[in-house]
Amino acid sequence: LFAEAPFSQAEDLVFYAVGGTATALAAIDQHLAVYSEEKVQGYILTHGTIQKMMDWMEKMTLEERRHVIGMEPRRADVILYGLAILSAFFKVSGQKRVIVSEADNMEGYLLCQE
């Protein structure tokens, strides 16, 4: 799917990450024991951060992931899949960062700046 996207003009685009994986990763990266929409909204996740989180969480058991600060325990079984999708997006698009958004339309969107 990503391989078919036209990323040749990607420098002109701002990419937003929406949904549970993105907001959970923003909360985890900030070590938020109590979720804060204000701190998550607009948070920047970088390719490097995503890769470090994936390397870290891949070594954990499911039970260990359930205790990660910033993540709801019920996301422990799906977070690695979300990390893999974000990692693939970064690799294929060449982007270095995404902006996390609490305001989503369940499919995500691209905002083009003209």
N, C-alpha and C positions, 0 to 999 in steps of 0.2 A: 504494500500500500504506500509506504513512504517513498519507495524507489520510484514510483510513478508521479510523485508530486513535483511541480516545477520550482525547484529551489534556486534556480539561476539568479533570480532577483531577490534573494533572501535578505541581502543587506538592507533593503528598503522596507522590510517587514518587521513588525513587533509581534512576537509570539507569546501567547498567554497559555498557561496550564491551568485547567479547571478541573473540579471534581475532587473526590475523596483522596486519591493518591497524592495529587499535587498539594492539597491543603495539609494532609498528614505529613508529607515530607518537609514542608515549610515549618510546621510545628516541631517536628523532630530536630531539624537543624538548629532551631532556636531553643531547644530543651524546655519547651513549654509544658510544665506539669499540669497547668490549667489552660485549656484552649482559649486563644484570644483572636477573634476575627480581625480586630484592628492590627494585630501584629502579623497575621498571615496575609491579609490583603495587600497586594503590591510587593510581597517578598520576592526577592530574586533567587532563583535556583540556577546554579551553573552546572555545566557538563561535569566539571571536576567534582563538585559536591555530590551529584547523582552517582558518579562512579564510585566514590568513597563509600557512600551509603550502601550501594549494592555489594561491594566487596565485604563490608562489615556485616550486613544482614545475611548474606549467603552462608556465612560461617555459623550462624545461630540456628538453634533448633526452633521449631514452631513455638514451643513454650517460652523460650528466651525472647523471641520476638514479641510475644504477648505483653512483655514487661518493659518494652522500649518507651522511654519518656517522650511524650508528645503524640503517641499513637494510640488510638482505641484498640483494645485487645482483639476485637472482632476483625480488624484489618490485617492481623498477623499472617493469615494464610494467603492473602492476595497482594501484599505490598511488594513482593519480589517481582510479580508480573508487571505491576505498574512501573517499577524501576526499570525493568527490561524494555518496556515500551518507550519510556522517556530516553533511555540510553540510546536506543535505536534511532529515535527522532534526532537526537544530537549528532550522531554519527552520519546519518544520511543527509541532513540539512546543512551541516557545517556550522550551525548556530552554537553560540557559547553560553547562552542563558535564556531562560523563560521567566515571565512574570506570573506569579501565582495570583489567581483571582477567585474570590468568593462568589462573585456574580457570574454565574454560568448559564448556559442554555442547554446543558446536558450533552451537547455535541462538540462544544468548543467553537472557537472562531479565530479568524485572523483579522487583524486591524491593519489596513494599509494606510500609510501616510503618504499623501500626495503632495 
